[in-house]
């Protein structure tokens, strides 16, 4: 099944568009002439991105949305369909992070991260996908992570949500093929975004408030979010299934597929970096 080759005039919905991967992808689609419908929980960030999009000559509809709230997601979808008539591409990107040992991760932490990372994606798919099915056209992209393919210590809650997204994406892809709808799962490695700074980090005993040490690591060694944006556009154009982004993501994935022992050793090394003082 071919992907969507030409993005000009295509109505593209992006959640978590206020910063990082969502922002970079919104601007990349705008440069291609897409008609953007964007959402984020941070209104000021959203306004800044909307201004950039119009600066590229593209149309944009921006809404503040808490994707963990089903009613808000349904209202957002209704507004998008009402204002634009249909949706061609849906990029479920909004997400949060928790860095913590399993022992220190509370049930409330798990509930919080699942409410955004998994239920937010599911609410959005349920709200928008029926419109794509009725037209027998469209593409859905969900942001998982290399942590949704290869789990590491200190990230049990985060990995759980990202594995759930990866599983949902693979199942959806198989089911949507008969409608001519593509489904892609993006699995970034270390990307320089605000997810660590905005998340709940409590990993190293000697970490500063907000676990600035981990945030600094992502800032120093992370790939720019534009790299993921490019992968998203390629995934839609070529109707790709699972897309690791960054060499570290590919290495982890191949290590797990080729050698369980090698994967466990690499996972333990990551765990030592994240969790030991």
C-alpha positions in Angstrom: 0.0 0.0 0.0 1.6 3.3 -1.0 2.0 6.2 1.4 0.9 9.8 1.1 3.5 11.3 -1.2 2.2 14.9 -1.5 1.5 16.9 1.8 0.3 20.1 0.1 -3.2 20.9 1.3 -3.4 17.7 3.5 -5.0 18.3 6.9 -2.5 17.2 9.5 -3.3 16.9 13.2 -0.5 16.9 15.7 -0.7 16.7 19.5 2.1 17.8 21.7 2.9 20.4 19.0 4.1 23.1 21.5 7.7 21.9 21.7 10.2 19.3 20.8 9.3 16.6 18.3 5.7 17.9 17.8 6.9 21.4 17.1 9.6 20.3 14.7 7.1 18.1 12.9 4.4 20.7 12.7 6.9 23.1 11.1 8.2 20.4 8.7 4.6 19.7 7.5 4.0 23.5 7.2 7.0 23.9 4.9 5.4 21.2 2.7 2.2 23.1 2.5 0.1 21.1 4.9 -3.0 22.5 6.6 -2.1 22.2 10.3 -4.4 21.4 13.2 -2.3 21.5 16.4 -2.8 20.8 20.1 -0.8 21.2 23.3 -1.5 21.6 27.0 0.9 24.6 27.1 -0.9 27.5 25.5 2.0 29.9 25.2 4.1 27.3 23.4 1.3 26.6 21.1 0.8 30.2 20.2 4.5 30.5 19.3 4.4 27.5 17.0 1.1 28.7 15.4 2.9 32.0 14.6 5.8 30.1 13.0 3.4 28.0 10.9 1.6 31.1 9.5 4.9 32.6 8.8 5.5 29.7 6.3 2.2 30.6 4.6 0.3 27.5 5.9 -3.1 27.5 7.6 -3.2 26.5 11.3 -5.9 25.8 13.8 -4.5 25.7 17.3 -6.3 24.4 20.4 -5.2 23.9 24.0 -6.0 20.3 24.8 -5.3 18.0 27.8 -5.1 14.7 25.9 -5.7 12.8 29.1 -9.2 14.2 29.2 -11.4 12.2 26.7 -14.0 15.0 26.5 -11.4 17.5 25.5 -10.0 15.2 22.9 -13.4 14.5 21.4 -14.2 18.3 21.3 -10.8 18.8 19.6 -11.6 16.2 16.9 -15.1 17.7 16.4 -13.6 21.2 15.9 -11.0 19.8 13.5 -13.7 18.1 11.4 -16.1 21.0 11.6 -13.4 23.6 10.5 -11.5 21.5 8.0 -14.0 18.9 6.8 -11.7 15.9 7.2 -8.3 14.8 8.5 -5.6 13.2 6.3 -2.7 12.6 8.8 -2.9 12.2 12.5 0.4 12.4 14.6 -0.2 11.4 18.2 3.0 12.8 19.8 2.1 14.3 23.1 3.8 12.5 26.0 5.4 12.7 29.4 8.2 10.9 31.2 8.9 9.4 34.6 12.5 8.3 35.5 12.4 6.3 38.7 13.2 2.9 40.1 10.2 0.6 40.2 10.3 0.7 44.0 10.1 4.5 44.0 7.4 4.7 41.3 4.0 5.0 42.9 0.7 3.7 41.6 -0.3 7.4 41.2 2.8 7.9 39.0 1.7 4.9 36.8 -1.8 6.3 36.5 -0.5 9.8 35.6 1.8 8.6 32.8 -0.7 6.1 31.4 -3.4 8.8 31.3 -1.2 10.9 28.9 1.0 8.5 27.0 -1.4 5.7 26.4 -5.0 6.8 27.1 -4.3 10.1 25.3 -3.2 8.3 22.2 -6.1 5.9 22.4 -8.6 8.8 22.9 -7.2 10.5 19.8 -7.2 7.4 17.6 -10.8 6.7 18.6 -11.9 10.2 17.9 -10.2 10.7 14.5 -9.9 7.2 12.9 -13.6 6.7 12.1 -13.4 9.8 9.8 -10.5 8.3 8.0 -12.2 4.9 7.7 -15.3 6.6 6.2 -13.1 8.1 3.5 -10.8 5.1 3.2 -7.8 7.4 3.3 -5.3 8.6 5.8 -2.3 7.8 7.9 -1.8 7.6 11.7 1.6 8.1 13.3 2.1 7.3 17.0 5.2 8.3 19.0 6.5 5.3 21.0 10.2 5.2 21.8 13.2 2.9 21.6 12.0 2.3 25.2 8.9 0.8 23.7 11.0 -1.7 21.9 13.8 -2.3 24.4 13.1 -1.7 28.1 15.7 -0.4 30.5 16.0 -0.1 34.3 14.8 3.1 36.0 12.0 3.5 33.4 9.4 0.9 34.2 6.4 3.2 34.0 7.6 5.0 30.9 8.6 1.8 29.1 5.2 0.2 29.9 3.3 3.0 28.2 5.6 3.0 25.2 5.4 -0.8 24.7 1.6 -0.4 24.9 1.7 2.2 22.1 4.0 0.0 20.0 1.6 -2.9 20.4 -1.4 -0.8 19.6 0.3 0.5 16.5 1.2 -2.9 15.1 -2.3 -4.2 15.6 -3.9 -1.1 14.1 -1.6 -1.3 11.1 -2.8 -4.8 10.3 -6.5 -3.9 10.8 -6.4 -0.6 8.9 -4.8 -2.0 5.7 -8.1 -3.0 4.3 -9.2 0.6 4.4 -6.1 1.9 2.7 -5.0 3.6 6.0 -1.4 3.5 7.0 -0.2 3.3 10.6 3.4 4.0 11.7 5.1 3.8 15.1 8.0 6.2 15.6 10.6 5.0 18.1 13.1 7.8 18.9 16.3 7.3 20.8 17.9 10.1 22.8 16.4 13.4 21.5 17.0 16.9 22.8 13.4 17.8 23.9 11.7 19.1 27.1 10.4 15.7 28.0 13.0 15.2 30.8 12.7 18.7 32.1 8.9 18.6 32.1 8.8 15.0 33.5 9.0 13.4 36.9 12.7 12.5 37.4 14.0 10.9 40.6 16.8 8.6 39.5 20.2 9.3 41.1 20.6 9.9 44.7 22.9 12.9 44.0 20.7 14.4 41.3 19.8 18.1 41.6 16.2 19.2 41.8 14.3 18.0 38.8 17.1 15.6 38.0 19.0 18.3 36.0 21.8 15.9 35.5 19.7 13.7 33.2 18.3 16.7 31.4 21.8 18.0 30.8 22.8 14.6 29.3 19.8 14.8 26.9 20.8 18.4 26.0 24.4 17.5 25.4 24.0 14.1 23.6 20.5 14.2 22.2 19.7 14.4 18.5 17.7 17.5 17.4 13.9 16.9 17.2 14.1 17.8 13.5 15.7 14.4 13.0 12.5 12.7 14.2 10.4 15.1 12.2 12.2 14.0 9.0 11.5 10.4 10.0 7.8 11.1 10.5 7.4 12.6 7.1 9.3 9.7 5.5 7.2 7.2 7.4 4.0 8.7 6.0 5.4 9.0 2.5 6.6 5.4 2.4 4.0 3.8 4.7 6.6 2.4 7.1 5.7 0.4 10.1 8.2 0.6 13.0 10.8 3.4 12.7 13.7 3.6 15.3 15.3 7.1 15.1 19.0 7.6 15.9 21.9 5.1 15.8 21.5 4.3 19.5 17.9 3.3 18.9 18.9 1.0 16.0 21.8 -0.5 18.0 19.5 -1.3 20.9 16.8 -2.8 18.7 19.2 -5.0 16.8 21.0 -6.1 19.9 17.7 -7.3 21.4 16.7 -9.1 18.2 20.1 -10.7 17.6 21.4 -11.5 21.1 19.3 -11.5 24.3 22.5 -11.7 26.4 24.0 -8.7 24.6 20.8 -6.7 25.1 20.7 -7.5 28.8 24.3 -6.3 29.2 23.6 -3.0 27.4 20.4 -2.6 29.4 22.3 -3.1 32.6 24.9 -0.5 31.5 22.1 2.1 30.9 20.6 1.2 34.3 23.9 1.8 36.1 24.2 5.3 34.5 20.7 6.3 35.4 20.3 4.8 38.9 23.7 4.7 40.6 24.9 7.8 42.5 
